[in-house]
Amino acid sequence: MFRRIIAPLLFLAFAWFIISNHDARVIIAGIAIFLIGMHYMEDGFKLFSGGLLESILENFTSTTPRAIGTGFMATAVVQSSSLVSVIVISFLSAELIGLTQAIGVVFGSNIGTTTTAWLVSSLGLKIKIAHYALPMLIFGVILQFSNRASNKGLGSILIGLGFIFLGIDYMKEGFETLKQGLDLAEYAMEGYAGVFVYILFGAVATVVIQSSSATMAIIITALASGQIDYINALSLAIGANIGTTVTAVLGSLASNRNGKRLAVAHFIFNISTGLFAIIFIYQLRDLVELLAPFLDIADDDAMKLALFHTIFNVIGLLLVSPFIRQLVAFLETLFVVREEGRGKSKYLTYEVMEIPAAALAALHKETIHLYDNCLLYTSPSPRD
């Protein structure tokens, strides 16, 4: 009933809203272009790295601090926590890394996502990045005709960056135009009532868009154009962090038990960080104001928002990371399979097949597992 009647009606209503409202059309188009750019960058790094990213995640996660640092660096470079998460889940399913290391990488990846806010608030709003987008798109398309996978990957990265720059420019233009006809800052709410309302908005936006990076780009461009109040922007950033937990949980529903455990760890981390940021939001705001002059961003609300986003994520990491061992012990009690069905693969899963290196390792282990089962079932019984 919903798919046949209500869903098409909602789609038509959304289409009419976009067609009839120029400002909304520009902003939504910017969001769509930004998301396309993220998708291209994710696919591009898969091809361009040639297994390098997978090797780094496998070889530089021996200790929890190294795993956290690797997760941060990998996400900061590829600008995609979802790509890092896919690789981590694949390696975890193939038992190339343990649950402790996987959690460390995911925690570090969460900090790595804050670099998007810095890029948008510094480059995206300070220069006319649309001028750089077109050459990137041109050279990206040219590289797509290459026969080498690395060149195609580089082309996809350039196309992704070009689309991301264009998306930011469209969003900035849309909010600046919207400012002339409608000032959303008039509806700013003071006190904790406003904090909770805007946290809810940020969480819902992230669930709908399925990208905290895109949500942060929207928040920063809206703040820079004066469409939202500074304290409300801080609340939206907290909401975006909380909203990613829903995305992670939904993405893990079709995953194996290790993927579900990792999603629970991500949920605990983000909820704990979010609660801390909600309780101490005004104290964190004052800390940002104290640190801003040293970074020469005292008069730049967009950059201060990026600093706030980084600070509360780092504090969340410092609060949760000492309890990783206890968290792992708790997670291993979840989603326990009592007995595997006969003939069911142990290592080969859909998550593993996403990454070639993990797939090869899983295939090797699955072959040994199959051989052990054959010996078990073909060995003579004691009665014989």
C-alpha positions in Angstrom: 0.0 0.0 0.0 2.7 2.5 1.0 5.0 1.7 -1.9 2.2 1.7 -4.5 0.3 4.9 -3.5 1.9 6.9 -0.7 5.5 6.7 -1.8 4.7 8.1 -5.3 2.6 10.8 -3.9 5.4 11.9 -1.5 7.8 11.8 -4.4 5.5 14.0 -6.5 5.0 16.4 -3.6 8.8 16.7 -3.1 9.2 17.2 -6.9 6.6 20.0 -6.8 8.3 21.6 -3.8 11.7 21.6 -5.6 10.3 23.0 -8.9 8.3 25.7 -7.2 11.0 26.9 -4.7 14.2 28.2 -6.4 16.2 28.5 -3.2 15.3 25.1 -2.0 16.1 23.7 -5.4 19.6 25.1 -5.4 20.3 23.9 -1.8 19.0 20.4 -2.4 20.9 20.2 -5.7 24.0 21.1 -3.8 23.4 18.3 -1.3 22.8 15.8 -4.1 26.0 16.9 -6.0 28.0 16.7 -2.7 26.7 13.1 -2.1 27.6 12.1 -5.6 31.1 13.5 -5.0 31.5 11.4 -1.8 30.4 8.3 -3.7 32.9 8.9 -6.5 35.7 9.6 -4.1 34.9 6.4 -2.2 35.0 4.3 -5.4 38.1 6.1 -6.6 40.2 5.4 -3.6 39.2 1.7 -3.9 40.8 1.6 -7.3 43.6 4.1 -6.8 45.0 2.6 -3.6 45.5 -0.8 -5.3 45.1 -2.5 -1.9 47.4 0.0 -0.2 44.6 1.2 2.1 43.8 -2.4 3.0 47.4 -3.2 3.7 47.7 -0.1 6.0 44.6 -1.1 8.0 45.8 -4.7 8.3 49.4 -3.9 9.2 49.1 -0.8 11.4 46.5 -1.9 13.9 48.5 -4.1 16.2 47.8 -1.9 19.2 44.8 0.2 20.2 46.6 3.6 19.8 47.9 2.5 16.4 44.5 1.4 15.3 42.9 4.7 16.4 45.7 6.7 14.6 45.3 4.6 11.5 41.5 5.0 11.5 42.0 8.8 11.8 44.6 9.1 9.1 42.7 6.8 6.7 39.4 8.7 7.0 41.1 12.1 6.9 42.8 11.2 3.6 39.9 9.4 1.8 37.2 11.6 3.4 34.9 8.6 3.7 34.3 6.9 7.0 31.9 4.5 5.3 34.7 3.1 3.0 37.0 2.6 6.1 34.1 0.9 7.9 33.5 -1.5 4.9 37.1 -2.5 4.9 37.2 -2.9 8.6 34.1 -5.1 8.7 35.5 -7.2 5.8 38.8 -7.7 7.6 36.9 -8.5 10.8 34.8 -11.1 9.1 37.9 -12.7 7.5 39.6 -12.6 10.9 42.5 -10.5 9.6 42.1 -8.2 12.5 40.4 -8.6 15.9 37.4 -6.9 17.4 39.6 -4.7 19.6 41.6 -3.4 16.6 38.4 -2.9 14.6 36.8 -0.8 17.3 40.0 1.3 17.6 39.9 2.0 13.8 36.2 3.0 14.0 36.9 5.3 16.9 39.8 6.9 15.0 37.6 7.1 11.9 35.1 9.1 13.9 37.7 11.7 14.7 38.8 11.6 11.0 35.4 12.8 9.9 35.9 16.1 11.6 38.5 17.0 8.9 35.5 17.5 6.5 34.3 20.4 8.7 37.7 22.0 8.6 37.9 21.7 4.8 34.5 23.1 4.2 34.9 26.0 6.7 38.4 26.9 5.5 38.6 26.2 1.7 34.9 25.9 0.9 33.9 29.3 2.3 37.1 31.3 1.8 37.7 30.8 -1.9 35.6 30.3 -5.0 36.1 26.6 -5.2 33.7 26.2 -8.1 36.5 27.5 -10.3 38.7 24.5 -9.3 35.8 22.1 -9.7 35.5 22.3 -13.5 39.2 21.4 -14.2 39.0 18.5 -11.8 35.9 17.2 -13.5 37.5 17.6 -17.0 40.8 15.8 -16.0 38.8 13.2 -14.0 36.7 12.2 -17.0 39.8 12.1 -19.3 41.5 9.7 -16.8 38.4 7.5 -16.9 39.4 6.4 -20.4 42.7 4.9 -19.2 43.2 1.2 -19.2 45.0 1.3 -15.8 42.9 0.8 -12.7 45.0 3.3 -10.7 44.4 6.0 -13.4 40.7 5.3 -13.3 40.8 5.5 -9.6 42.6 8.9 -9.7 40.0 10.1 -12.2 37.2 9.1 -9.9 38.8 10.9 -7.0 39.1 14.1 -9.1 35.5 13.8 -10.3 34.5 13.3 -6.6 36.4 16.3 -5.5 35.0 18.4 -8.3 31.4 17.4 -7.4 32.1 18.0 -3.7 33.4 21.5 -4.5 30.4 22.2 -6.8 28.0 20.9 -4.1 29.5 23.2 -1.5 29.3 26.2 -3.8 25.6 25.4 -4.7 24.7 25.1 -1.0 26.5 28.4 -0.2 24.8 30.2 -3.0 21.4 28.7 -2.0 21.6 29.8 1.6 22.9 33.3 0.7 19.9 33.7 -1.7 17.5 32.3 0.9 18.8 34.9 3.4 17.3 37.7 1.3 13.8 36.3 1.5 13.7 34.2 4.7 15.9 34.6 7.7 15.9 31.3 9.6 18.0 32.9 12.4 14.7 34.6 13.5 13.5 31.2 14.7 16.6 30.6 16.8 15.8 29.1 20.3 17.7 29.9 23.5 18.5 27.6 26.3 18.4 23.8 26.4 15.0 23.7 24.7 16.6 25.0 21.6 19.6 22.7 22.0 17.4 19.6 22.1 15.2 20.7 19.2 18.3 21.4 16.9 20.0 18.2 18.0 16.9 16.4 16.8 17.0 18.3 13.5 20.6 17.4 13.0 20.0 13.7 13.8 17.1 13.4 11.5 18.9 15.2 8.7 21.8 12.8 9.0 19.5 9.8 8.9 17.7 11.1 5.8 20.9 12.1 3.9 22.9 9.1 5.2 26.1 11.2 5.5 27.3 13.1 8.5 29.8 14.9 6.3 27.1 16.2 4.0 25.1 17.3 7.1 28.1 19.2 8.5 28.6 20.9 5.1 25.0 22.1 5.2 25.3 23.3 8.8 28.6 25.2 8.1 27.3 26.9 4.9 24.0 27.8 6.6 25.9 29.3 9.6 28.3 31.2 7.3 25.4 32.8 5.5 23.7 33.8 8.8 20.8 31.4 8.3 21.2 29.8 11.7 22.5 30.9 15.1 25.9 29.9 16.3 24.7 27.9 19.4 22.0 26.2 17.3 24.8 25.2 14.8 26.7 23.6 17.6 23.5 21.6 18.5 23.0 20.6 14.9 26.6 19.3 14.9 26.0 17.2 17.9 22.8 15.9 16.3 24.7 14.9 13.2 27.1 12.8 15.3 24.2 11.1 17.0 22.4 10.5 13.6 25.3 8.5 12.3 24.6 5.8 14.9 21.2 5.2 13.2 22.9 5.0 9.8 25.5 2.5 11.3 22.8 0.3 12.9 20.7 0.2 9.7 23.8 -0.7 7.7 24.6 -3.5 10.0 21.2 -5.3 9.8 22.3 -7.3 6.8 25.8 -7.8 8.2 27.3 -10.8 10.1 27.6 -10.9 13.9 31.0 -9.0 13.9 29.5 -6.2 11.8 26.6 -6.0 14.2 29.0 -5.8 17.2 31.0 -3.1 15.5 27.8 -1.1 14.9 26.9 -1.5 18.6 30.4 -0.2 19.5 29.9 2.8 17.2 26.5 3.4 18.7 27.9 3.4 22.3 30.8 5.7 21.3 28.6 8.3 19.5 25.8 8.3 22.1 28.4 8.7 25.0 30.1 11.5 23.1 26.8 13.1 22.2 25.5 13.0 25.8 28.8 14.6 27.1 28.5 17.3 24.5 24.9 18.0 25.3 25.5 18.3 29.1 28.6 20.5 28.6 27.7 22.3 25.4 28.0 25.8 27.0 31.3 24.9 28.6 32.6 23.5 25.3 31.5 26.7 23.6 33.5 28.7 26.1 36.5 26.5 25.6 36.3 27.1 21.8 36.1 30.9 22.5 39.2 30.5 24.6 41.2 28.6 22.0 39.9 30.5 18.9 42.3 33.5 19.2 45.3 31.2 19.3 44.2 29.7 16.0 43.3 33.2 14.6 39.7 32.2 14.1 38.1 34.4 16.8 35.8 36.1 14.3 35.0 33.1 12.1 32.0 31.2 13.4 32.3 28.5 10.7 35.9 27.7 11.8 34.9 27.7 15.4 32.1 25.2 14.7 34.8 22.9 13.1 36.9 23.4 16.2 33.9 22.5 18.5 33.2 19.4 16.4 36.8 18.2 16.8 37.0 19.0 20.5 33.9 17.1 21.6 34.8 14.1 19.4 38.4 14.0 20.8 37.0 14.3 24.4 34.6 11.4 23.6 37.5 9.3 22.4 39.4 10.0 25.6 36.4 9.1 27.7 35.6 5.8 26.0 38.9 4.4 24.8 40.2 3.4 28.3 37.2 1.0 28.4 37.7 -0.8 25.1 38.7 -4.1 26.7 35.5 -4.1 28.8 33.5 -3.0 25.7 34.9 -5.9 23.7 34.1 -8.4 26.5 30.5 -7.1 26.5 30.2 -7.2 22.7 31.4 -10.8 22.5 28.4 -11.8 24.5 26.1 -10.4 21.8 24.9 -12.1 18.6 26.4 -15.4 19.6 25.6 -18.3 17.2 25.2 -21.5 19.1 25.8 -23.9 16.2 26.6 -23.2 12.6 24.5 -25.1 10.0 26.2 -27.9 8.1 27.5 -26.7 4.8 27.3 -23.0 5.8 30.4 -20.9 5.1 32.3 -19.6 8.1 34.5 -16.9 6.6 33.0 -16.1 3.2 30.3 -13.4 3.6 28.9 -10.6 1.6 31.0 -8.1 3.6 34.2 -9.9 2.9 33.6 -10.0 -0.8 33.6 -6.2 -0.9 37.4 -6.1 -0.5 39.7 -8.3 -2.7 42.4 -8.7 0.0 39.9 -9.8 2.6 38.1 -12.1 0.1 41.4 -13.9 -0.8 42.2 -14.4 2.9 38.7 -15.6 3.7 38.8 -18.0 0.7 42.0 -19.5 2.0 40.6 -19.9 5.5 37.3 -21.3 4.2 39.2 -23.9 2.2 41.0 -25.1 5.3 37.7 -25.0 7.2 36.1 -27.2 4.5 39.0 -29.6 4.5 38.7 -30.0 8.3 34.9 -30.7 7.9 35.7 -33.3 5.3 38.1 -35.0 7.6 35.5 -34.9 10.4 32.7 -36.4 8.3 34.8 -39.0 6.5 36.7 -40.3 9.4 35.5 -43.8 10.6 33.3 -43.8 13.6 34.3 -45.7 16.8 31.7 -48.4 16.0 33.4 -49.3 12.8 
